[in-house]
Amino acid sequence: MSTRLAAPRSLLHHRDFMLLFGAESISVAGTQVGMVALPLVAILTMHAGAFEVGLLTAAQTSAFVLIGLPAGVWVDRMRRRPVLITADLARAALLFTIPVAFWLDALTLTQLYVVALGASIGTVFFEVASQSYLPTLVDRDQLVDGNGKLETTRAGAQVAGPSVGGWLVGLVTAPVAIVADAISYVGSAIFLSRIGAQETKRSRANRPGLLREIRDGLQYVFADRILRLIALRSAVANLSYSALIAVQALFLVSEVGLSPSGYGASLAAGAVGGLCGGALIGPLAKRLGSARIIWLGPVLFQPFALLIPLTDTGAKVGFFIVGSFFTSIGVVIYNVSQISFRQATTAEDMQGRMNATMRFLVWGTMPVGALLGGTLGEMYGVRVALWFGVLGLVLSIVPLLFSPLVRMRDLPASAS
Protein backbone atom coordinates (compact mmCIF):
# COMPACT_ATOMS: atom_id res chain seq x y z
CA MET A 1 0.00 0.00 0.00
CA SER A 2 1.26 3.50 -0.81
CA THR A 3 2.74 5.67 1.91
CA ARG A 4 0.15 8.18 3.12
CA LEU A 5 1.48 11.54 4.19
CA ALA A 6 0.16 13.14 7.37
CA ALA A 7 -2.73 15.34 6.30
CA PRO A 8 -1.96 19.04 6.63
CA ARG A 9 -4.50 21.45 8.02
CA SER A 10 -5.54 22.50 4.53
CA LEU A 11 -5.07 20.85 1.15
CA LEU A 12 -3.83 24.22 -0.10
CA HIS A 13 -0.69 23.53 1.98
CA HIS A 14 -0.44 19.88 0.87
CA ARG A 15 2.47 19.97 -1.60
CA ASP A 16 1.73 16.70 -3.40
CA PHE A 17 -1.97 17.44 -3.72
CA MET A 18 -1.21 20.90 -5.11
CA LEU A 19 1.14 19.38 -7.69
CA LEU A 20 -1.63 16.99 -8.73
CA PHE A 21 -4.00 19.97 -8.73
CA GLY A 22 -1.60 21.92 -10.96
CA ALA A 23 -1.15 18.99 -13.34
CA GLU A 24 -4.87 18.52 -13.81
CA SER A 25 -5.45 22.27 -14.13
CA ILE A 26 -2.99 22.58 -17.01
CA SER A 27 -4.13 19.39 -18.67
CA VAL A 28 -7.84 20.19 -18.48
CA ALA A 29 -7.33 23.75 -19.74
CA GLY A 30 -5.56 22.38 -22.81
CA THR A 31 -8.20 19.70 -23.26
CA GLN A 32 -10.92 22.35 -23.32
CA VAL A 33 -9.04 24.15 -26.09
CA GLY A 34 -8.84 20.83 -27.94
CA MET A 35 -12.55 20.14 -27.46
CA VAL A 36 -13.30 23.34 -29.35
CA ALA A 37 -10.53 22.95 -31.92
CA LEU A 38 -10.85 19.27 -32.90
CA PRO A 39 -14.47 19.32 -34.15
CA LEU A 40 -13.75 22.66 -35.83
CA VAL A 41 -10.81 21.03 -37.64
CA ALA A 42 -13.30 18.53 -39.05
CA ILE A 43 -16.00 21.12 -39.81
CA LEU A 44 -13.95 24.05 -41.14
CA THR A 45 -10.92 22.30 -42.63
CA MET A 46 -12.34 18.93 -43.72
CA HIS A 47 -15.95 20.10 -44.33
CA ALA A 48 -17.33 17.20 -42.27
CA GLY A 49 -21.08 16.60 -41.87
CA ALA A 50 -23.10 15.66 -38.78
CA PHE A 51 -22.38 11.92 -38.97
CA GLU A 52 -18.64 12.44 -39.52
CA VAL A 53 -18.42 14.81 -36.55
CA GLY A 54 -20.42 12.32 -34.49
CA LEU A 55 -17.99 9.56 -35.48
CA LEU A 56 -15.07 11.77 -34.42
CA THR A 57 -16.73 12.40 -31.06
CA ALA A 58 -17.31 8.66 -30.66
CA ALA A 59 -13.63 7.96 -31.33
CA GLN A 60 -12.70 10.31 -28.48
CA THR A 61 -14.42 8.04 -25.93
CA SER A 62 -14.49 4.60 -27.55
CA ALA A 63 -11.36 3.37 -25.73
CA PHE A 64 -13.41 3.03 -22.55
CA VAL A 65 -15.37 0.28 -24.30
CA LEU A 66 -12.32 -1.33 -25.91
CA ILE A 67 -9.86 -1.42 -22.98
CA GLY A 68 -11.67 0.12 -20.01
CA LEU A 69 -11.90 -3.07 -17.94
CA PRO A 70 -8.35 -4.43 -18.43
CA ALA A 71 -7.01 -0.90 -17.84
CA GLY A 72 -8.33 -1.07 -14.29
CA VAL A 73 -6.52 -4.33 -13.64
CA TRP A 74 -3.26 -2.96 -15.07
CA VAL A 75 -3.56 0.23 -12.99
CA ASP A 76 -4.03 -1.86 -9.82
CA ARG A 77 -0.85 -3.76 -10.74
CA MET A 78 1.27 -0.65 -11.29
CA ARG A 79 2.25 2.51 -9.47
CA ARG A 80 -0.19 5.23 -10.48
CA ARG A 81 2.11 8.23 -11.01
CA PRO A 82 4.17 6.66 -13.87
CA VAL A 83 0.89 5.70 -15.55
CA LEU A 84 -0.31 9.30 -15.36
CA ILE A 85 2.93 10.70 -16.80
CA THR A 86 3.08 8.17 -19.64
CA ALA A 87 -0.55 8.86 -20.57
CA ASP A 88 0.14 12.61 -20.72
CA LEU A 89 3.21 12.27 -22.93
CA ALA A 90 1.53 9.78 -25.29
CA ARG A 91 -1.44 12.09 -25.82
CA ALA A 92 0.87 15.03 -26.46
CA ALA A 93 2.80 13.12 -29.13
CA LEU A 94 -0.39 12.09 -30.92
CA LEU A 95 -1.87 15.58 -30.96
CA PHE A 96 1.33 17.12 -32.33
CA THR A 97 0.83 15.06 -35.51
CA ILE A 98 -2.26 17.08 -36.46
CA PRO A 99 -0.59 20.47 -37.05
CA VAL A 100 2.39 18.73 -38.66
CA ALA A 101 0.11 16.97 -41.16
CA PHE A 102 -1.77 20.23 -41.75
CA TRP A 103 1.46 22.09 -42.56
CA LEU A 104 2.43 19.28 -44.96
CA ASP A 105 -1.05 19.45 -46.57
CA ALA A 106 -1.57 15.80 -45.67
CA LEU A 107 -4.28 16.01 -43.00
CA THR A 108 -7.26 13.65 -43.46
CA LEU A 109 -10.37 12.69 -41.52
CA THR A 110 -8.87 9.24 -41.08
CA GLN A 111 -5.91 10.74 -39.22
CA LEU A 112 -8.29 12.72 -36.99
CA TYR A 113 -10.13 9.49 -36.13
CA VAL A 114 -6.87 7.66 -35.36
CA VAL A 115 -5.52 10.49 -33.19
CA ALA A 116 -8.85 10.78 -31.35
CA LEU A 117 -8.88 7.04 -30.67
CA GLY A 118 -5.23 6.96 -29.57
CA ALA A 119 -5.72 9.97 -27.28
CA SER A 120 -8.80 8.31 -25.79
CA ILE A 121 -6.66 5.28 -24.85
CA GLY A 122 -4.34 7.63 -22.98
CA THR A 123 -7.36 9.25 -21.33
CA VAL A 124 -8.60 5.85 -20.11
CA PHE A 125 -5.37 5.21 -18.25
CA PHE A 126 -5.09 8.78 -16.99
CA GLU A 127 -8.65 8.94 -15.65
CA VAL A 128 -8.56 5.53 -13.96
CA ALA A 129 -5.12 6.14 -12.45
CA SER A 130 -5.98 9.69 -11.34
CA GLN A 131 -9.12 8.70 -9.46
CA SER A 132 -7.23 5.80 -7.88
CA TYR A 133 -4.23 8.01 -6.99
CA LEU A 134 -6.01 10.73 -5.00
CA PRO A 135 -6.95 8.45 -2.05
CA THR A 136 -3.24 7.61 -1.63
CA LEU A 137 -2.32 11.30 -1.32
CA VAL A 138 -5.04 12.59 1.02
CA ASP A 139 -7.05 11.23 3.95
CA ARG A 140 -10.57 9.90 3.58
CA ASP A 141 -12.17 12.95 5.22
CA GLN A 142 -10.40 15.17 2.68
CA LEU A 143 -11.76 13.37 -0.41
CA VAL A 144 -14.80 15.61 -0.93
CA ASP A 145 -12.59 18.68 -0.47
CA GLY A 146 -9.92 17.29 -2.80
CA ASN A 147 -12.37 16.21 -5.49
CA GLY A 148 -14.17 19.53 -5.11
CA LYS A 149 -10.98 21.50 -5.72
CA LEU A 150 -10.09 19.34 -8.72
CA GLU A 151 -13.58 19.72 -10.15
CA THR A 152 -13.51 23.48 -9.53
CA THR A 153 -10.31 23.85 -11.52
CA ARG A 154 -11.86 21.66 -14.22
CA ALA A 155 -14.84 24.02 -14.32
CA GLY A 156 -12.53 27.04 -14.33
CA ALA A 157 -10.71 25.56 -17.32
CA GLN A 158 -14.08 25.12 -19.01
CA VAL A 159 -14.65 28.83 -18.56
CA ALA A 160 -11.31 29.97 -20.02
CA GLY A 161 -10.51 27.06 -22.36
CA PRO A 162 -13.34 27.40 -24.90
CA SER A 163 -12.84 31.16 -25.22
CA VAL A 164 -9.11 30.70 -25.74
CA GLY A 165 -9.79 27.82 -28.12
CA GLY A 166 -12.23 29.84 -30.21
CA TRP A 167 -9.84 32.79 -30.26
CA LEU A 168 -6.91 30.56 -31.30
CA VAL A 169 -8.94 28.92 -34.06
CA GLY A 170 -9.81 32.34 -35.44
CA LEU A 171 -6.19 33.51 -35.13
CA VAL A 172 -4.09 30.54 -36.29
CA THR A 173 -6.64 28.02 -37.70
CA ALA A 174 -8.08 25.00 -35.92
CA PRO A 175 -5.27 22.47 -36.62
CA VAL A 176 -2.61 24.80 -35.21
CA ALA A 177 -4.74 25.50 -32.12
CA ILE A 178 -4.37 21.78 -31.27
CA VAL A 179 -0.75 22.59 -30.33
CA ALA A 180 -2.01 24.26 -27.14
CA ASP A 181 -3.69 21.00 -26.09
CA ALA A 182 -0.53 18.99 -26.78
CA ILE A 183 1.66 21.42 -24.80
CA SER A 184 -0.74 21.24 -21.84
CA TYR A 185 -0.14 17.49 -21.53
CA VAL A 186 3.62 18.06 -21.42
CA GLY A 187 3.12 20.64 -18.65
CA SER A 188 0.92 18.21 -16.73
CA ALA A 189 3.61 15.52 -16.94
CA ILE A 190 6.20 17.93 -15.53
CA PHE A 191 4.02 18.72 -12.51
CA LEU A 192 3.31 15.03 -11.87
CA SER A 193 7.02 14.18 -12.04
CA ARG A 194 7.63 16.47 -9.04
CA ILE A 195 5.23 14.71 -6.65
CA GLY A 196 7.27 13.36 -3.75
CA ALA A 197 4.94 10.74 -2.23
CA GLN A 198 6.38 7.26 -2.71
CA GLU A 199 4.18 4.41 -3.89
CA THR A 200 5.08 0.90 -2.86
CA LYS A 201 5.79 -1.29 -5.85
CA ARG A 202 2.87 -3.67 -6.26
CA SER A 203 3.70 -7.34 -6.03
CA ARG A 204 2.74 -9.48 -8.99
CA ALA A 205 3.16 -12.71 -7.08
CA ASN A 206 0.10 -14.85 -6.47
CA ARG A 207 -2.15 -12.54 -8.46
CA PRO A 208 -5.07 -14.12 -10.31
CA GLY A 209 -5.24 -13.84 -14.08
CA LEU A 210 -6.43 -10.80 -16.00
CA LEU A 211 -9.93 -12.16 -16.64
CA ARG A 212 -10.36 -13.10 -12.98
CA GLU A 213 -9.42 -9.60 -11.84
CA ILE A 214 -11.78 -8.05 -14.40
CA ARG A 215 -14.52 -10.30 -13.04
CA ASP A 216 -13.69 -9.23 -9.47
CA GLY A 217 -14.11 -5.58 -10.44
CA LEU A 218 -17.44 -6.24 -12.14
CA GLN A 219 -18.70 -8.31 -9.21
CA TYR A 220 -17.65 -5.63 -6.75
CA VAL A 221 -19.66 -2.93 -8.54
CA PHE A 222 -22.73 -5.04 -9.31
CA ALA A 223 -22.90 -6.44 -5.77
CA ASP A 224 -23.40 -2.94 -4.35
CA ARG A 225 -26.88 -1.52 -4.96
CA ILE A 226 -25.76 2.11 -4.71
CA LEU A 227 -22.88 1.62 -7.15
CA ARG A 228 -25.24 -0.18 -9.56
CA LEU A 229 -27.71 2.70 -9.57
CA ILE A 230 -24.97 5.33 -9.85
CA ALA A 231 -23.59 3.39 -12.84
CA LEU A 232 -27.05 3.19 -14.46
CA ARG A 233 -27.75 6.89 -13.96
CA SER A 234 -24.31 7.94 -15.22
CA ALA A 235 -24.49 5.63 -18.24
CA VAL A 236 -27.82 7.09 -19.40
CA ALA A 237 -26.65 10.65 -18.69
CA ASN A 238 -23.40 10.19 -20.60
CA LEU A 239 -25.13 8.57 -23.58
CA SER A 240 -27.56 11.47 -23.76
CA TYR A 241 -24.96 14.17 -23.18
CA SER A 242 -22.70 12.67 -25.86
CA ALA A 243 -25.54 12.84 -28.37
CA LEU A 244 -25.85 16.52 -27.54
CA ILE A 245 -22.11 17.18 -27.74
CA ALA A 246 -21.83 15.38 -31.09
CA VAL A 247 -23.96 18.00 -32.84
CA GLN A 248 -23.37 21.00 -30.57
CA ALA A 249 -20.56 22.58 -32.60
CA LEU A 250 -22.37 22.01 -35.91
CA PHE A 251 -25.58 23.45 -34.45
CA LEU A 252 -24.05 26.62 -33.00
CA VAL A 253 -21.66 27.33 -35.89
CA SER A 254 -23.66 26.24 -38.95
CA GLU A 255 -27.30 26.68 -37.87
CA VAL A 256 -27.20 29.46 -35.27
CA GLY A 257 -24.36 31.18 -37.17
CA LEU A 258 -21.83 31.79 -34.40
CA SER A 259 -18.20 32.45 -35.31
CA PRO A 260 -15.52 30.17 -33.81
CA SER A 261 -14.80 32.81 -31.17
CA GLY A 262 -18.52 33.24 -30.48
CA TYR A 263 -18.89 29.48 -30.17
CA GLY A 264 -16.05 29.35 -27.66
CA ALA A 265 -17.47 32.28 -25.70
CA SER A 266 -20.88 30.60 -25.48
CA LEU A 267 -19.32 27.43 -24.10
CA ALA A 268 -17.27 29.44 -21.62
CA ALA A 269 -20.28 31.43 -20.42
CA GLY A 270 -22.23 28.23 -19.82
CA ALA A 271 -19.29 26.63 -18.04
CA VAL A 272 -19.31 29.32 -15.37
CA GLY A 273 -22.00 27.12 -13.81
CA GLY A 274 -19.46 24.36 -13.38
CA LEU A 275 -17.20 26.76 -11.54
CA CYS A 276 -20.09 27.71 -9.26
CA GLY A 277 -20.90 24.05 -8.67
CA GLY A 278 -17.32 23.35 -7.63
CA ALA A 279 -17.42 26.25 -5.17
CA LEU A 280 -20.76 25.10 -3.75
CA ILE A 281 -19.92 21.43 -3.24
CA GLY A 282 -18.08 21.82 0.09
CA PRO A 283 -20.69 24.01 1.83
CA LEU A 284 -23.56 21.91 0.43
CA ALA A 285 -21.96 18.67 1.61
CA LYS A 286 -21.66 20.04 5.14
CA ARG A 287 -25.13 21.56 5.26
CA LEU A 288 -27.19 18.97 3.38
CA GLY A 289 -25.02 15.85 3.65
CA SER A 290 -22.28 14.37 1.45
CA ALA A 291 -24.49 11.47 0.32
CA ARG A 292 -27.71 13.45 -0.09
CA ILE A 293 -26.24 15.87 -2.64
CA ILE A 294 -25.46 12.98 -5.02
CA TRP A 295 -29.13 12.90 -6.04
CA LEU A 296 -30.24 16.38 -5.00
CA GLY A 297 -27.82 18.20 -7.34
CA PRO A 298 -29.15 16.60 -10.55
CA VAL A 299 -32.79 16.91 -9.41
CA LEU A 300 -32.45 20.66 -8.86
CA PHE A 301 -30.33 21.63 -11.85
CA GLN A 302 -30.48 19.09 -14.71
CA PRO A 303 -33.98 20.10 -15.93
CA PHE A 304 -32.50 23.42 -17.09
CA ALA A 305 -30.97 21.45 -19.98
CA LEU A 306 -34.39 21.63 -21.65
CA LEU A 307 -33.58 25.25 -22.57
CA ILE A 308 -30.66 24.28 -24.82
CA PRO A 309 -32.64 23.09 -27.91
CA LEU A 310 -34.60 26.38 -27.81
CA THR A 311 -31.40 28.23 -28.79
CA ASP A 312 -31.62 30.32 -31.96
CA THR A 313 -30.11 33.41 -33.55
CA GLY A 314 -29.89 36.74 -31.77
CA ALA A 315 -30.97 37.00 -28.14
CA LYS A 316 -32.11 33.37 -28.12
CA VAL A 317 -28.45 32.33 -27.84
CA GLY A 318 -29.13 33.11 -24.19
CA PHE A 319 -31.14 29.88 -23.91
CA PHE A 320 -27.94 27.92 -24.53
CA ILE A 321 -25.96 29.99 -22.02
CA VAL A 322 -28.58 29.77 -19.24
CA GLY A 323 -29.29 26.08 -19.86
CA SER A 324 -25.61 25.18 -19.90
CA PHE A 325 -24.92 27.29 -16.79
CA PHE A 326 -27.42 25.53 -14.53
CA THR A 327 -26.87 22.11 -16.06
CA SER A 328 -23.15 22.41 -15.33
CA ILE A 329 -23.83 23.18 -11.66
CA GLY A 330 -25.73 19.90 -11.35
CA VAL A 331 -23.09 17.94 -13.29
CA VAL A 332 -20.23 19.12 -11.06
CA ILE A 333 -22.13 18.56 -7.79
CA TYR A 334 -23.07 15.04 -8.91
CA ASN A 335 -19.61 14.12 -10.19
CA VAL A 336 -17.72 15.31 -7.11
CA SER A 337 -20.12 13.70 -4.64
CA GLN A 338 -20.48 10.32 -6.35
CA ILE A 339 -16.74 9.98 -7.05
CA SER A 340 -16.00 10.82 -3.40
CA PHE A 341 -18.55 8.20 -2.33
CA ARG A 342 -16.90 5.54 -4.49
CA GLN A 343 -13.40 6.39 -3.27
CA ALA A 344 -14.43 6.48 0.40
CA THR A 345 -16.20 3.11 0.34
CA THR A 346 -13.65 1.13 -1.70
CA ALA A 347 -10.47 -0.53 -0.38
CA GLU A 348 -7.22 0.84 -1.84
CA ASP A 349 -6.27 -2.35 -3.68
CA MET A 350 -9.66 -2.39 -5.44
CA GLN A 351 -9.65 1.29 -6.47
CA GLY A 352 -8.29 0.76 -9.98
CA ARG A 353 -10.69 -2.06 -10.85
CA MET A 354 -13.67 -0.27 -9.31
CA ASN A 355 -12.91 2.98 -11.16
CA ALA A 356 -12.23 1.16 -14.42
CA THR A 357 -15.45 -0.85 -14.13
CA MET A 358 -17.43 2.30 -13.46
CA ARG A 359 -15.70 4.10 -16.32
CA PHE A 360 -16.39 1.15 -18.63
CA LEU A 361 -20.06 1.16 -17.71
CA VAL A 362 -20.67 4.90 -17.70
CA TRP A 363 -18.24 6.10 -20.39
CA GLY A 364 -18.82 3.07 -22.59
CA THR A 365 -22.17 4.56 -23.59
CA MET A 366 -20.55 7.78 -24.82
CA PRO A 367 -19.45 6.58 -28.30
CA VAL A 368 -22.92 5.07 -28.74
CA GLY A 369 -24.49 8.39 -27.80
CA ALA A 370 -22.18 10.30 -30.13
CA LEU A 371 -23.08 8.03 -33.05
CA LEU A 372 -26.78 8.34 -32.21
CA GLY A 373 -26.49 12.11 -32.09
CA GLY A 374 -24.63 12.24 -35.38
CA THR A 375 -27.10 9.88 -37.05
CA LEU A 376 -30.16 11.75 -35.76
CA GLY A 377 -28.57 15.03 -36.82
CA GLU A 378 -27.88 13.70 -40.32
CA MET A 379 -31.38 12.22 -40.76
CA TYR A 380 -33.67 14.64 -38.91
CA GLY A 381 -31.61 17.74 -38.20
CA VAL A 382 -29.30 18.74 -35.39
CA ARG A 383 -32.07 20.29 -33.28
CA VAL A 384 -33.83 16.91 -33.06
CA ALA A 385 -30.57 15.37 -31.88
CA LEU A 386 -30.32 18.09 -29.21
CA TRP A 387 -33.83 17.28 -27.93
CA PHE A 388 -32.93 13.59 -27.77
CA GLY A 389 -29.89 14.44 -25.68
CA VAL A 390 -31.50 16.77 -23.17
CA LEU A 391 -34.58 14.60 -22.62
CA GLY A 392 -32.36 11.61 -21.87
CA LEU A 393 -30.26 13.74 -19.52
CA VAL A 394 -33.32 14.76 -17.50
CA LEU A 395 -34.75 11.22 -17.40
CA SER A 396 -31.41 9.85 -16.17
CA ILE A 397 -32.23 11.29 -12.74
CA VAL A 398 -34.88 8.59 -12.10
CA PRO A 399 -32.54 5.73 -10.95
CA LEU A 400 -31.10 7.96 -8.20
CA LEU A 401 -34.57 8.45 -6.72
CA PHE A 402 -34.86 4.68 -6.16
CA SER A 403 -31.48 4.31 -4.45
CA PRO A 404 -30.68 4.09 -0.72
CA LEU A 405 -28.98 7.48 -1.12
CA VAL A 406 -32.40 9.12 -0.69
CA ARG A 407 -32.41 7.90 2.94
CA MET A 408 -28.75 8.71 3.67
CA ARG A 409 -27.22 11.99 4.77
CA ASP A 410 -23.46 11.38 4.66
CA LEU A 411 -20.85 8.99 3.29
CA PRO A 412 -20.51 5.63 5.08
CA ALA A 413 -18.10 5.58 8.00
CA SER A 414 -15.55 3.12 6.56
CA ALA A 415 -14.33 1.47 3.38
CA SER A 416 -15.87 -1.83 2.39
N, C-alpha and C positions, 0 to 999 in steps of 0.2 A: 504494500500500500504506500502511496506517495506521502512524503513528509509534509505535514500540515503546519504552517507557520502560526505562531500565536497571533490571534486576531487583534489588530490595533483598534483604537477607540473608534476610528472612522475609516471607511474604505478609501477615502480621499488621501489618507496617509499610509495606505497599504501599497508598497512599491510594486509588488508583483501584479496586484490587481490593476493598478493604474497603467502598467505596461500593457497588460491584456486589453484594458480599456482603450489605450491609445492605438493599439494594433487594429482593433475592430473599428474604431472611429475612422481611421485612414482608409481601411479596406472598404467599409460600407459607403463612405463618401465617393470613392472611385466607382464602386459598383452602381451607385445611383446615376452617375454620369454615363456609365455604360448602358444602363437600362433605357436611358433616353436615346443614346447614340446608336445602339445596335439595331433596333427596329427602323430607325431613320436611315441607317445605311441601306437596309433592304428596300425601304420605300422610296427614298430620294435618289439613291445611286443605282439600285438594281431594278427599280420600278416594280416592286413586288406587290401582289394582290393580297386580299384578306386571308386566303388559305395559306399562301406562302409565308406570310407574317405569323400566322397561327402555328405553322410547322416549325418556324424558327423559335417561337416562344416555347413550344413543346420540347424542342431539343435542349433548351436551357434547364429543364427540370427532369428530363427523362432518365438521367443516371440514377435517381432515387429508386426507380423501378428496376433498373438493370443490375445495380450492385449495392443497393441500399442495405440489404440484410447482411451479406458477407462483410461489408464495410464495418458494421458494428462489431463483429467478431474480431476483425483485424485490429480495430482501435483498442479493444479490450486486451489484446495481446501485446500492444506496443505502448511506449511512452507517448503521451499526447502532444507535447510541444513539438517534437520533430515532425509529427504528422501535419500539424498546423503550418509549420514553415514550408515544408515540401509542397503542400497544397497551394500556398500563396505563390511560390516561385513557378510552379507548373502553370497556373492560370495566367501569370504575367507573360510567360513565354508564348503561350498560345495566342493571347490577345495582340501581342506585338506583330504577329504575322499579318493581321488585317491591314494596318497602314502600309506595311511593306508591300503587300500584294497590290494595294491601291496605287502606290507610287510606280509600281512596275506595270500598271494597267492589266493586271492578271486576276483581279478580285472577281469571284463568282459566288452565287448563292450557295453552291455546294460547300465552298470553303467556310462560309458563315455558319452553315449547319454543323460542319465538323468542329469548328472552334467552339460553338455553343455547347455541343455535346461534350467535348473534352473539358471545357471549363466547368460544366456541371458535375463531372466526375470529381474534379478538385473540390467543388463546393460540397459534395457529399461528405468527403473526408473531413473538410474543415468544419462543417456544421456539427457533425457527430462528435468529433474530437473536442470542439470548443465547448459544447454543452456538457461533455463529460469531464472537461478540465477544470471548469469553475469550482465544482465542489471540492477539488483538491487544493485550491488556493485560499478559499474562505470558509468560515464556519457555517454550519447549517442555518443559524439564526440570521446570517447575513445574506442568504441566497436571494430573498426578495429584493433587498437593497441592491445587491450586486447585479441581478438581472434587470432591475429597474433602471440602474445607471447605464447598463449596456443598451437597453432598449431606448432610453432617452437619447443617447448619442446616435443610435440608428435613426430615430425620428428626426433628430437635428440634421443628420446627413441627408435625409429625404427632403428637408426644407431647402438646403443649399445646393445639393447635388443636381436636381433637375434643372434649376435655373442656370447653374454653371454649365451643365451639359447642353442645354438649348443654346446658350450663348456661344459655346465652343463650336457647336455644329454650324451655327450661322457664320462664325469667324473663320474656321479652318476646315470645314466640311466634316461630315459624320465619321468617315473612316479614321481621320486623323485625331478626332476627339477621343477615340478608343484608347489612345496612348495614355490619357489621364487615368483611365481605369487600370491599365497594366502597371503604371508607376505606383499606384496606390497599393497594389499587392506586394511590390518590392518593399515599400515603406512599412507595411504591416509585418513582413518577415523580419525586418531589422528590429522592430520593437519586441517581437516575440523572442528573438535570439538573446535579448538582454534580461529576460526573466530569470531570477536566481533560484527559485524553488526547485529542489531536486526531486525527480520522480524515481522511485525504485524500479529497476528493470524487472519486467514481468516474466516470471518463469514459464517456460513452455513445456516443462515436464508434466506428465500425467494429465495433460489437457485432453478433453474429448475432441473428436473430429469437428471439422467446419460445420457440417450439416447438423450435428448434435447441438452445437452451440447456437446455431441459428434457431433451431427448434426450441431451445431453452429461452431465448429472447422472446419468441412468439408466445410461448406458453406463459411466460411471466406477465406479458401485457394482457393477454386474453383472459387470464385467471383473475384479474383485478377489474371489478365492475366499473370503477371510476375511470381507469385508464381506457377501458373499452369504449365508454361513452365519449370521453375526450377525443379518442382516435376517430370515432364515427363523426362527431361534430366537425372536427378539423378537416377530415377528408372531404366532406360535403362542401365546407366553406372554401377550401382550397381549389376544388374542382370548379366551383362557381366563380371564384375570384379570378382564376386563370382564364376562364372564358371571357371575362370582362377585359382583362389585361391584353389578351390576344388581339382585340380590335380597338383598344383605347387610342393608340397612336393614330391609326388610320381614321378613326372617327373624328378626333379633334383636329387633325391636320387637314384631311381631305374633305370631310363633310362640314365641320364647323368652320374651317378655314383659318385656323390658328397658324402662325408662323412657328418655326422650330423654337425660337426664344419664347413665344407666347405659350406654346405647349409646355415647355419646361417650367415657366412661371406658374401655370395653372396647377401642375403637379406639386410644385413647391408650396403654393398657397394651401392646397388641400392637406399636405403633409404636416402643416403646423399642428394639426390635430394630434398626430402621433407624438409630437414633442410635448403637447399638453398631457396626453395620456401617460407618458413616461414620468412627468412631474407629479401627476396625481396618484400614481400607483402606491407609493409609500404611505401617504396620509390615508388613502382609502383602505388599504390593508389593515392599518391600525384601528380605524374607526368602524369599518364594516366587517372586517374579518378577512384573512388571507385566502381562505377557501371560498367564502361567499362571493367574492368579486370575480371568480372564474366564470360564473354564469351571469352575474348581475351586469358586468360590463357590456357583453354583447346584447343583452336584452334592452338596455337603455339606449345604446348608440347605433347598433347595426341597422335598424330600420331606416336611418337617414340615407342609406345607400339607394333607396328608391328614388331619390332626387336626381341621381346621375343620368339615367336615360332621358330625362327631360331637358338636358342641356341642348342649347341651340346657339345661333349667332347672336351677337350683341350682348345685352345684359343677361341673357339666359345662360351665358357661360358661368354665371354665379351659381346655378344649380349644381354644376360639377364641383365647384370649389366648396360650397357648403356641405354637399353630400360627402365628399371625400374627407373634409375636416372632421365631421362627427364620426364617420365610419372608422377613421384612423384611430380616434380615441378608444373606441371599443376594441379594435384589433390589438393595440398595444397593451391595454389592461388585461385582455384575455391571454395574450401570449406570455407576458411576464408571469402572471399568476399561475397558469397551468404548467409552464416549464419549471417554476419554482416548486410546485407541488410534486412533479415527477422526480426532480432531483432530491428533494427532502425525504421522499419515501422509498428510494431505491438504494440498495447497498452499492458501495463504490465499485466492486468488481463486476457489477451488472450494468453500470451506467452506460457503457458503450453499446451493448446489445439492446438495452431498453430504448435509448435514444435512436438507434438505427432502426429498430422495429417501428417506433412511432413515426420516424421520418419516412420510412418505406410506406406505411399505411396512409399517412396524411399528405405527403408530398408526391406519392405515387399517382395520385389522382390529377396532379397538375398538368402533365402532358396531355392527358385525356381531355381535361377541361379546355386547354389551349386549342386542341384540334377541333373540339366541338364549337368553340367560339369562332374559329376561323371558318369552319364549314357553314355554320349558321350565317355568318357575315357574308360569305360568298353567295349563298343561296337566297337569303331573305333580307339581307341588309345588315349593316353593323349595329343599327339601333335595336334590332330584334335580338342580336347576340348580347347586347348590353342588358336588356330586360331579363334574358335567361340568367345571366350572371348575378344580377342583384336580387332576383327572386330566390334563387338558390341560396345566396348568402344569408338572407333573412330567415328562410326556413331551416337553415342549419342550426339555429338556436334550439330547436325542439328537443334534441337528445339531452342537452344539459338540464332541461327542466324535469327530466325523469331520472336524474342521477342522485346519489346520496349527498352530493355537494349542496343541494338545496337545504338540507337539514344540518349542515356543518357550518361553523363559523371560521375556524382556523385550520392550518395544516396539522396533520397528525403529529404526535409527540416524538415519534422515532421512525427510523428507516425500517422497512420490511426486510 
